[in-house]
Amino acid sequence: MGLHSAQKKHFPLRGIEGVVQLFDAELRKPEPDLALLSLVLGFVEHFLAVNRVIPINVPGVRFEPLEPDCPNSCFPTVELGMISALHERFTAQIRGAVDLSQYRRTAGASSRELVKKVSDVIWNSLSRSYFKDRAHIQSLFSLITGTKLDSSGVAFAVVAACQVLGLKDVHLALSEDHAWVIFGKNGEETAEVTWHGKGNEDRRGQTVTTGVNERSWLYLKGSYMKCNRNMEVAFMVCAINPSLDLHTDSSELLQLQQKLLWLLYDRGDLDRYPMAMGTLADLEDQDPIPGKENPLKIHLQAVSSAQKFYNNEHIYPFMYLAGFHYRHRNVREALRAWAEAAQVMQDYNYFREDEEIYKEFFDIANDVIPTLLKETTTAAESGGEGGEAGEGADKDQPKQAAALSALQDPDCFAHLLHFYDGICKWEEGSPTPVLHVGWATYLVQSLSRFDAQVRQKVSIITKELESQDDDDQSSDDPREGRRRGPRRESKLEEQSSPPPPPVPASTSPPSQPAAPPKKAGEVGGRRRSAQGPRTGDAEGKAKSPSPDPSSSPPSQQQASPSAGPVVVFQSEKMKGMKELLCAAKVNSSAIKLQLTAQSQVQMKRQKSTPAGDYSMSFMKRQRKSL
């Protein structure tokens, strides 16, 4: 029990480089000590973000300036005595509460009862009443000193506790907003170990099979991250929260997180962690380190990782990418990335526990895109009015030209349509409605930013079943309400069409693989990305290709070489609005009526829900603030 001499020699840890050197040494081992690293990060975060006070007022803790000429930028010195005592306390608590001799282990594989017991130990050590979504309670330092952990922190603590017990088969599993554990041979078994949402309700010990079968975003249809030890280290680094308040971050913590993520990135430990790459790219965009890769390339690597390893079922890589383009006011590419995200989202069912991603899309549709288009319109109008402003006008000319170009670009309008088509398709067949009149108001506003002649350059195709008999044919698919029939018909017709031009993602023939792009839930990445941000599968459903602007693969049909972009609608609501979208005048009343109509349209012989395929009623989840 306790730290080894090789670990002790790194102490005391002075400054950011001292912490990075400890992480580097641990990552070189087959089993990096999760408890030690989490305690160190928690200690540093506590004194830089939670109890950020004048150094002389903290007994037993020394602070040293990060830079000699900047006394206001201090970093706590991590002493061996305190960390060693906390580490021994954690290991003693776990080993004293779990008697391994009472649990049968076959070929080194842990049992569900043993994993459940470990989660009980962590669960029972928490305070009975505290705000579960508060900041800075994700580390073992918070558990030992304050008996508080957030949802993903509990899952991480269970894995760290299993490591203390020598259960090497227990690892962390991560979706984009939830965490649980995998265990057994090749990680085939799954077990919930924490809650999700606002309350203490939990399903500890149960598998995640139900959530996967329901096709909810929370479980990513089974395409979740199965972490190894180094990815679990990356998770704790991503979980660093540098927020001092709603408007201020600790610059020291941001630098620490950035350097640790670069350490992991350079080692290849982020190759299967798209959200971590997105977090790193955001940090680089804010404060680039000379000689490192540019943020856009890292974002594209994250998208490539999600496509390669996770069946392109992840949303946040596209959100991070869109956020990058949004910050740089690249309207076309931002709209393209949001459209890609919505195209991935369309194959999910919406459940109450998916409220976090709902809020992301809601903010994008009803705040971010309208604001971006409004600013673009303002910039374009100011460019048209100011011919006599002298040198100041000359400096703004490129920005005004780009703004005017975006509003006159039919591709931008096509991306906007793809975005809403994906949202509408997401709603179809879901037990919970997505769209309401608030969405419709901002859709009309966004449509109105494009002139009629621009909107009319976009050709809209709606694929319908050729005969009523086909519509009445029964299907073995219990999710018949999702209108899989028309989507398969679309695939068959599109396969015989000539190769289309590189325009926004919609439906891509299965025979055309996505070109590799140039690059994470809340878990796995802290930052909200909406404002900051498929190759065909076995069922014939198409997934969005890479958003790389320089090598975007074909994804739409085109009637003739001279025609504009072609949009192939998948959702019934957008099909119903086909004529309205390209009309000379935007009919706001008709669009609002169509968008807010019931999503379950033209469902003729919907199957009864099979046993076990049920929707669970969960509490609403409050979005975490930055």
Buried (B, 14 or more C-beta within 10 A) or exposed (E): EEBEEEBEEBBBBBBBEBBBBBBBBBBEEEEBBBBBBBBBBBBBBBBBBBEEEEBEEEEEBBBBBBEEEEEEEBBBBBBBEBBBBBBEBBBEBBBEBBEBEEBEEEEEBBBBEBBBBBBBBBBEBBEEEEEBBEBBBBBBBBBBBBEBBBBBBBBBBBBBBBBBBEBBBBBBBBBBBBBBBBBBEEBEBBBBBBBBBBEEEBBBBBBBEBBBBBBBBBBBBBBBBBBBBBBBBBBBBBBBBBBBEEEEBBBBBBBBBBBBBBBBBEBEBBBBBBBBBBBBBBBBBEEEEEEBBEBBBBBBBBBBBBBBBBBBBBBBBBBBBBBBBBBEBBBBBBBBBBBBBBBBBBBBBBBBBBBBBBBBBBBBBBEBBBEBBEEBBEBBBBBEEBEEEEEEBEEBEEBBEBBBBBBBBBBBBBBBBBBBBBBBBBBBBBBBEBBEEEBBBBBBBBBBBBEEEBBBBBBBBBBEBEEEEEBEEEEEEBBBBBBBBBBBBBBEBBEEEEEBBBBBBBBBBBEBEBBBBBBBBBBBBBBBBBBBBBBBBEEBBBBBBBBBBEEBBBBBBBEEEEBBBBBBBBBBBBBBBBEBBBBEEBBBEBBBBBBBEEBBBEBEEBBEEEEEBEBEEBBEBBBBEB
